[in-house]
C-alpha cells in the first residue's frame, strides 16, 4: 500500500514542461513535434513517498515507455517511447529534454521503438557525443514486419536537446512476417565489449524457433557493427535457439549471459544462455497454449535446456538487471525483475546458477522497465500511457 508523505502536486509531466519546439517531427506513427525544456526550467522534483520498503520519488511521465539506459558516466537517463519518440531526464537535477533523429517505426501491438544501449567503454561525465544503439519494429512488404537494430551517434549540443545522427540499420530479424508480436529485440554487450547479443523473438509463429535457417526465436551474436561474429555455433549468427519472447537479456557479474522470457499460458522463464543450446520452444514448456492445448513439460525432453527458474502463474516480465550498487547492499548479485502482471518488482537470489525468488514488492502498476542508477538507486518505468519514472531508494 502506498502512503503519501508529502503533497505530490508539485510533480509535473514532461508534456507540461516541454514548451519550446525544435521544429522537427518525430518519426514513426507519432505526430508529436520534438520539443525541449527551457534551460532555466528544470522539472520540479517530487517529494518522496513510502512504497513498501522503498522511498519513491516520481520523476515525470512518459508515453508508453519501453526501455531506458543511463549514458555511462552521467546521471542522464534516456527513455524510449513505443510510438517512436525518446526523451531524457537528468536524474540529479530533474532537467528534461528530447531527442530528435528517431527512426520511422511500425507502431502497434508489441511493436514500435524498443531497446536502447550505450557502450560502457565510452563513459564520460560530459554527454557531448557517443555511440548509441536502438532497436525498433520495421515495416516490410505485404503487411510484414521485423525487428531491427540501428547504430548512430548521440549528439547533445544543448542542455535540453539531443539528436541521433547517422542512424543506420546494422541488423535485421529475418524473415519479416505478419503480426505485431514477440519482437523481443533486447540488446546486451559482452563484458569485454567484443560482441553484441540481440534477442530475436519467435514473432508468435512457433515452429521457426526450431528452424535454424532463420533468426526467429533465437539469440544472435554479432560484432559491434552488426556483422556476424566469428565462431558462432549455429550458422553465421545464432548463439542459441528455441526461445519464445525474450524481454530481458543481461550478463551477470561472472560474465554469464541470462535471458528472461515470456511463456504462453504459464511457464515464464529465466534461462542461463549457453552457446549452441536449444531452449525448447515450442516443443516443451511449463505453460500451455492459450487455447488450452497442453504442451509437454520440460522434463519430457532432457535433451533440451530447461529454465533455471520458471513461473506459473506468470509474472509477465518487462525487463531485469543484476544489481551491483551500494544503496541496496544486501541485494548485490540479485536479479531485479520488472513484473507486468503482478505489478511488482521481483527479487531473485541467484545462488550461482540456482536462482530462487526471494521477494515481491507491490508497486501498484504494471512495470515495463527497471534500470540501476549511478548512485545505486533503482529506477522503474510503468507500462502504458503516462507511465511514471520512479526512483527507488531504501527508506
C-alpha positions as CSV (number, residue, x, y, z in Angstrom):
1,X,0.0,0.0,0.0
2,X,1.3,3.5,-0.9
3,X,1.4,6.2,1.8
4,X,1.9,9.8,0.7
5,X,4.5,11.6,2.8
6,X,4.1,15.0,1.2
7,X,1.9,16.5,-1.4
8,X,2.6,15.3,-5.0
9,X,1.0,18.4,-6.5
10,X,4.5,19.6,-7.4
11,X,5.0,16.8,-9.9
12,X,4.7,17.9,-13.5
13,X,4.7,15.6,-16.5
14,X,7.3,16.2,-19.3
15,X,4.4,17.2,-21.6
16,X,3.7,20.2,-19.3
17,X,7.3,21.2,-19.3
18,X,8.4,20.7,-22.9
19,X,7.4,24.1,-24.2
20,X,9.8,25.2,-27.0
21,X,9.5,23.4,-30.3
22,X,12.7,22.3,-32.0
23,X,10.9,22.3,-35.4
24,X,11.4,18.6,-36.3
25,X,8.7,15.9,-36.1
26,X,9.4,12.6,-34.6
27,X,9.4,9.5,-36.9
28,X,7.0,6.6,-36.8
29,X,3.3,7.0,-36.2
30,X,3.7,9.8,-33.7
31,X,2.7,13.3,-34.8
32,X,4.1,15.0,-31.8
33,X,6.6,17.7,-32.5
34,X,10.0,17.5,-30.9
35,X,10.2,19.9,-28.0
36,X,12.6,20.8,-25.3
37,X,12.6,22.4,-21.8
38,X,13.8,25.8,-21.1
39,X,17.4,25.7,-19.9
40,X,16.3,27.7,-16.9
41,X,13.4,25.5,-16.0
42,X,14.3,22.0,-14.8
43,X,11.5,19.7,-13.6
44,X,10.4,20.5,-10.0
45,X,11.4,17.4,-8.1
46,X,8.6,15.5,-6.4
47,X,8.8,14.6,-2.7
48,X,9.4,11.0,-1.7
49,X,6.7,8.7,-0.6
50,X,6.9,5.3,1.1
51,X,6.0,2.3,-1.1
52,X,6.8,-1.0,0.7
53,X,10.5,-0.9,1.6
54,X,11.3,2.0,-0.7
55,X,11.4,5.8,-0.6
56,X,9.9,6.5,-4.0
57,X,10.3,9.8,-5.9
58,X,8.4,10.3,-9.2
59,X,10.4,12.0,-12.0
60,X,7.9,12.5,-14.8
61,X,5.5,10.6,-17.0
62,X,6.1,9.2,-20.5
63,X,4.1,7.9,-23.5
64,X,4.2,4.1,-23.5
65,X,7.8,3.9,-22.3
66,X,9.6,0.7,-23.3
67,X,13.3,0.9,-22.4
68,X,15.8,3.1,-20.7
69,X,19.5,3.4,-20.2
70,X,21.9,5.8,-18.5
71,X,24.5,7.4,-20.7
72,X,27.6,5.9,-18.9
73,X,29.4,8.3,-16.7
74,X,26.4,10.6,-16.3
75,X,23.2,10.9,-14.3
76,X,21.2,11.3,-17.5
77,X,18.6,8.6,-18.3
78,X,17.4,8.2,-21.9
79,X,13.9,6.7,-22.3
80,X,12.4,5.2,-25.4
81,X,8.6,5.5,-26.1
82,X,6.9,2.9,-28.3
83,X,5.3,5.4,-30.7
84,X,8.8,6.4,-31.9
85,X,9.9,9.2,-29.5
86,X,12.8,9.5,-27.0
87,X,13.2,11.7,-24.0
88,X,15.8,12.1,-21.3
89,X,15.9,13.0,-17.6
90,X,18.9,14.3,-15.7
91,X,18.2,12.3,-12.5
92,X,20.4,14.6,-10.4
93,X,18.7,17.8,-11.3
94,X,15.3,16.8,-12.8
95,X,16.1,18.5,-16.1
96,X,14.1,17.1,-19.0
97,X,14.9,17.0,-22.7
98,X,14.0,15.5,-26.0
99,X,15.9,13.6,-28.7
100,X,15.4,14.0,-32.4
101,X,16.6,11.9,-35.3
102,X,14.4,8.9,-34.4
103,X,13.8,6.2,-37.0
104,X,10.4,5.6,-38.6
105,X,8.9,2.7,-36.5
106,X,6.0,0.4,-37.1
107,X,3.9,1.2,-34.1
108,X,1.2,-1.2,-33.0
109,X,0.7,-4.3,-30.8
110,X,4.0,-5.0,-29.2
111,X,5.9,-3.1,-31.9
112,X,7.4,0.3,-32.0
113,X,10.6,1.9,-30.7
114,X,12.3,-0.7,-28.5
115,X,15.6,-1.0,-26.7
116,X,18.4,1.5,-26.2
117,X,22.1,0.7,-25.3
118,X,25.4,2.5,-24.8
119,X,28.9,1.3,-24.8
120,X,30.4,1.3,-21.2
121,X,33.8,2.0,-22.7
122,X,32.6,5.4,-23.9
123,X,31.9,6.5,-20.3
124,X,32.2,10.3,-19.9
125,X,30.9,12.8,-17.5
126,X,30.0,15.0,-20.4
127,X,27.2,14.0,-22.8
128,X,28.7,15.7,-25.9
129,X,28.6,12.7,-28.3
130,X,28.8,9.0,-28.1
131,X,27.6,5.8,-29.9
132,X,24.0,4.8,-29.4
133,X,22.3,1.6,-30.3
134,X,18.5,1.4,-30.8
135,X,16.1,-1.4,-31.7
136,X,12.6,-1.0,-33.3
137,X,9.9,-2.7,-35.4
138,X,10.3,-2.0,-39.1
139,X,7.6,-2.4,-41.7
140,X,8.2,-4.7,-44.7
141,X,6.3,-5.6,-47.8
142,X,2.9,-7.3,-47.9
143,X,1.9,-6.3,-44.3
144,X,5.0,-7.9,-42.8
145,X,7.3,-6.6,-40.0
146,X,10.5,-7.4,-38.2
147,X,12.8,-6.1,-35.5
148,X,16.0,-4.2,-36.5
149,X,18.9,-2.8,-34.6
150,X,20.5,0.6,-35.6
151,X,23.7,2.3,-34.6
152,X,24.3,6.1,-34.7
153,X,25.9,8.9,-32.8
154,X,24.0,10.7,-29.9
155,X,24.9,14.4,-30.1
156,X,23.9,16.6,-27.2
157,X,24.8,20.2,-28.2
158,X,22.3,21.8,-25.9
159,X,21.5,21.1,-22.2
160,X,17.9,20.1,-23.0
161,X,18.0,18.7,-26.6
162,X,19.9,15.9,-28.3
163,X,19.8,14.3,-31.7
164,X,20.8,10.9,-33.1
165,X,23.0,11.5,-36.1
166,X,23.9,8.9,-38.8
167,X,21.5,6.2,-37.6
168,X,21.9,3.2,-39.8
169,X,20.3,-0.2,-39.6
170,X,23.1,-2.8,-38.8
171,X,21.0,-5.9,-38.2
172,X,17.6,-7.2,-39.3
173,X,15.5,-10.0,-37.9
174,X,14.8,-12.5,-40.7
175,X,12.4,-13.2,-42.2
176,X,9.8,-10.4,-41.8
177,X,6.4,-11.9,-41.0
178,X,2.9,-10.8,-40.4
179,X,1.6,-9.8,-37.0
180,X,2.8,-7.4,-34.4
181,X,4.0,-9.6,-31.5
182,X,7.2,-11.1,-30.0
183,X,9.9,-8.8,-31.5
184,X,12.0,-9.2,-28.3
185,X,14.9,-7.0,-29.7
186,X,16.7,-6.6,-26.4
187,X,20.4,-5.7,-26.7
188,X,23.3,-6.8,-24.4
189,X,27.1,-6.3,-24.8
190,X,29.6,-8.9,-23.7
191,X,31.6,-7.8,-20.6
192,X,34.7,-7.3,-22.8
193,X,32.6,-5.4,-25.4
194,X,33.8,-7.6,-28.2
195,X,30.3,-8.8,-29.1
196,X,26.7,-7.6,-29.2
197,X,23.9,-10.1,-28.4
198,X,20.4,-9.4,-29.7
199,X,17.2,-11.2,-28.6
200,X,15.1,-12.2,-31.6
201,X,11.5,-13.3,-30.7
202,X,9.6,-16.0,-32.4
203,X,7.1,-13.4,-33.7
204,X,4.2,-15.7,-32.5
205,X,5.0,-18.1,-35.3
206,X,6.1,-21.0,-33.1
207,X,7.9,-23.5,-35.3
208,X,10.5,-21.2,-36.8
209,X,12.2,-21.1,-33.3
210,X,13.4,-24.7,-34.1
211,X,14.4,-23.9,-37.7
212,X,17.9,-22.5,-37.8
213,X,17.6,-21.3,-41.4
214,X,16.1,-18.1,-39.9
215,X,16.7,-16.0,-36.8
216,X,13.2,-16.1,-35.3
217,X,13.2,-17.5,-31.8
218,X,17.0,-17.1,-31.3
219,X,19.7,-15.0,-29.6
220,X,22.2,-13.8,-32.2
221,X,25.8,-12.9,-31.5
222,X,27.2,-10.1,-33.6
223,X,30.2,-7.8,-33.9
224,X,29.6,-4.2,-32.7
225,X,29.0,-3.2,-36.3
226,X,26.2,-5.7,-36.7
227,X,28.1,-8.2,-38.8
228,X,28.0,-11.9,-37.7
229,X,30.7,-12.7,-35.1
230,X,33.2,-15.4,-35.9
231,X,32.8,-18.7,-34.1
232,X,29.0,-18.8,-33.7
233,X,27.9,-22.3,-33.1
234,X,24.9,-22.3,-35.5
235,X,25.1,-20.8,-38.9
236,X,26.5,-17.3,-39.2
237,X,24.6,-15.5,-36.4
238,X,22.9,-17.9,-34.0
239,X,24.2,-18.3,-30.4
240,X,21.1,-20.2,-29.0
241,X,17.6,-21.1,-30.2
242,X,14.3,-22.4,-29.2
243,X,13.3,-19.1,-27.5
244,X,9.8,-17.6,-27.4
245,X,9.6,-13.9,-26.4
246,X,12.7,-12.6,-24.6
247,X,12.1,-9.4,-22.7
248,X,15.3,-9.4,-20.7
249,X,18.9,-10.1,-21.7
250,X,21.8,-9.4,-19.4
251,X,25.2,-10.6,-18.2
252,X,25.8,-11.3,-14.5
253,X,29.0,-10.3,-12.6
254,X,30.7,-13.6,-13.6
255,X,30.2,-13.0,-17.3
256,X,27.3,-15.4,-17.7
257,X,24.5,-14.5,-20.1
258,X,20.9,-14.9,-18.9
259,X,17.6,-14.3,-20.6
260,X,14.1,-13.7,-19.2
261,X,11.3,-14.7,-21.5
262,X,7.5,-14.9,-21.6
263,X,5.9,-18.3,-21.6
264,X,2.5,-18.9,-23.1
265,X,-0.3,-19.6,-20.6
266,X,2.2,-20.2,-17.8
267,X,5.9,-21.0,-18.0
268,X,7.7,-17.7,-17.9
269,X,11.5,-18.5,-17.8
270,X,14.8,-17.3,-16.5
271,X,17.4,-19.1,-18.6
272,X,21.2,-19.4,-18.5
273,X,22.1,-18.9,-22.1
274,X,24.9,-21.0,-23.4
275,X,26.4,-21.4,-26.9
276,X,24.5,-23.8,-29.3
277,X,21.8,-24.8,-26.8
278,X,18.2,-25.4,-27.7
279,X,15.8,-23.9,-25.1
280,X,12.8,-26.0,-26.3
281,X,10.2,-23.7,-27.6
282,X,7.6,-24.7,-28.9
283,X,8.4,-28.3,-28.3
284,X,8.3,-28.0,-24.5
285,X,7.1,-25.5,-21.9
286,X,5.8,-25.4,-18.3
287,X,2.8,-23.5,-19.8
288,X,0.1,-24.4,-22.2
289,X,-1.3,-22.9,-25.4
290,X,-3.8,-20.1,-24.8
291,X,-6.4,-22.4,-26.4
292,X,-5.9,-24.8,-23.5
293,X,-4.0,-27.3,-25.6
294,X,-1.3,-28.9,-23.5
295,X,2.4,-28.6,-24.2
296,X,4.8,-31.3,-23.0
297,X,6.7,-30.2,-19.9
298,X,10.4,-29.6,-19.9
299,X,11.2,-32.9,-18.1
300,X,9.9,-34.9,-21.0
301,X,12.8,-33.7,-23.1
302,X,16.0,-33.9,-21.1
303,X,18.0,-33.2,-24.3
304,X,16.6,-29.7,-24.3
305,X,17.6,-26.9,-21.9
306,X,15.2,-26.3,-19.1
307,X,14.8,-22.9,-17.4
308,X,16.8,-22.3,-14.2
309,X,13.6,-20.9,-12.7
310,X,10.0,-20.7,-14.0
311,X,6.8,-19.0,-13.1
312,X,3.3,-20.4,-13.3
313,X,1.2,-18.2,-12.8
314,X,3.2,-15.9,-15.0
315,X,5.0,-12.7,-13.9
316,X,4.9,-11.3,-17.5
317,X,8.4,-9.8,-17.2
318,X,9.2,-6.4,-18.7
319,X,13.0,-6.4,-18.2
320,X,15.6,-7.2,-15.5
321,X,19.0,-6.4,-14.2
322,X,21.7,-7.8,-12.0
323,X,22.1,-5.4,-9.1
324,X,25.6,-4.2,-8.3
325,X,25.1,-1.0,-6.3
326,X,25.6,0.0,-2.7
327,X,22.2,1.6,-2.0
328,X,20.7,-1.9,-1.5
329,X,24.0,-3.6,-0.5
330,X,22.3,-6.9,0.6
331,X,20.9,-7.3,-3.0
332,X,24.3,-7.3,-4.8
333,X,24.2,-10.0,-7.4
334,X,20.5,-10.5,-7.2
335,X,18.3,-10.3,-10.3
336,X,15.7,-7.5,-10.1
337,X,12.7,-8.0,-12.4
338,X,10.1,-5.6,-13.6
339,X,6.8,-7.5,-13.4
340,X,3.9,-6.6,-15.7
341,X,1.2,-9.0,-14.5
342,X,1.8,-8.9,-10.7
343,X,2.5,-5.2,-10.8
344,X,5.5,-5.9,-8.7
345,X,9.3,-5.6,-8.5
346,X,10.5,-9.2,-8.1
347,X,13.9,-10.0,-6.5
348,X,15.6,-13.3,-7.3
349,X,18.7,-14.5,-5.3
350,X,20.9,-16.1,-8.0
351,X,23.0,-18.5,-5.8
352,X,25.4,-19.0,-8.7
353,X,23.2,-20.8,-11.3
354,X,20.5,-22.0,-9.0
355,X,18.2,-18.9,-8.7
356,X,15.4,-18.7,-6.1
357,X,12.7,-16.0,-5.9
358,X,13.3,-14.1,-2.7
359,X,10.7,-11.3,-2.6
360,X,8.0,-9.4,-4.4
361,X,7.4,-5.7,-3.8
362,X,3.9,-4.4,-4.8
363,X,4.3,-1.2,-6.9
364,X,0.6,-0.9,-7.8
365,X,1.2,-0.6,-11.6
366,X,2.5,-2.7,-14.4
367,X,6.3,-2.3,-14.6
368,X,7.8,-2.2,-18.1
369,X,11.5,-1.4,-17.3
370,X,14.0,-1.4,-14.5
371,X,17.5,0.1,-14.5
372,X,20.2,0.8,-12.0
373,X,21.4,4.4,-11.5
374,X,24.9,5.5,-11.0
375,X,24.3,6.1,-7.3
376,X,22.8,2.6,-6.8
377,X,19.2,3.8,-6.9
378,X,16.7,1.6,-8.8
379,X,14.6,3.3,-11.4
380,X,11.4,1.7,-12.8
381,X,9.1,2.7,-15.6
382,X,5.4,2.0,-15.5
383,X,3.8,0.5,-18.6
384,X,1.3,2.2,-20.9
385,X,0.1,5.8,-21.3
386,X,1.5,8.3,-18.8
387,X,3.9,5.7,-17.4
388,X,5.8,7.2,-14.5
389,X,9.5,7.1,-14.0
390,X,10.0,6.3,-10.3
391,X,13.3,6.4,-8.4
392,X,13.6,3.8,-5.6
393,X,15.9,4.2,-2.6
394,X,15.9,2.5,0.8
395,X,13.6,4.0,3.4
